[in-house]
Amino acid sequence: MTRLSVNINKFATLRNARGGNNPNLLQVAADAERFGAEGITVHPRPDQRHICYSDVLELKKFVKTEFNIEGNPTLDFIKLVLDVKPAQVTLVPDAEDTLTSDHGWDCVKHKDFLAGVISQFKKAGIRVSIFCDADERMVEAASQTGTDRIELYTGPYAHQFHQNKEAAVAPFIASANKAAKCGLGLNAGHDLDLQNLAYFKQNMPGLLEVSIGHALICDALYVGFENAIGMYKMLLK
């Protein structure tokens, strides 16, 4: 079964909007795990508009499932990850002013840079995943960096799903097959929701993990956090 990692960034956005510590991220992470999440994902950004570096350090003490830290590998980010030593780090090419992740790495252009960063993390015993577009050429280049996995950026799939779901998923199937041939593990994330997740899962060979935050938390506003996690997990069976 594909594992569900719950991205808790939006809870931090809500907390920061008011100040104080409500909602409490440590309790949120503990509850997500208790409700069935197999992992917790955070994506600290330089402006710390949601998850702060101090949150990441505290969460490491409490997360009992797999802890996944996403982000652009700046010097500060690299230091944070090496200090925390999560189960997985996902490298994302976000610019500082990016609202949300909107593309994967150009793994051809940045192959040497990525290889250098990945080497540091792997020496520390941290599994590495590269955020990657559904492009076979990029998947093959990613396999030459030393990464363990790729995370396919599923924004384009989600945006096209309601118009033509077969066309939407086709490049992802090709990329998944390419990843398998290259010996890469496969993750996916971005804009996956209760409408498009099951079809993606059914058509995606070897999908190990999905990271979902925004849509799941929006659903939780209506059905509750525990029910939302359960509904997403049902679609991944």
Protein Blocks (a to p, Z undefined) as FASTA:
>chain_A
ZZddddfklmmmmmmmngpjddcfklmmmmmmmnopabdcddddfklpmbcfklmmmmmm
mmmbdcddeddddfklmmmmmmnopabdcddfbdfklmbacbdcdfklmmmmmmmmmmmm
mmnopacdddddddfklmmmmmmnopabdcddfklmmmmmmmommlmmmmmmmmmmmmmm
nopacddeehiafklmmmmmmmmghiabdcdfklmmmmmmmnojklmmmmmmmmmZZ
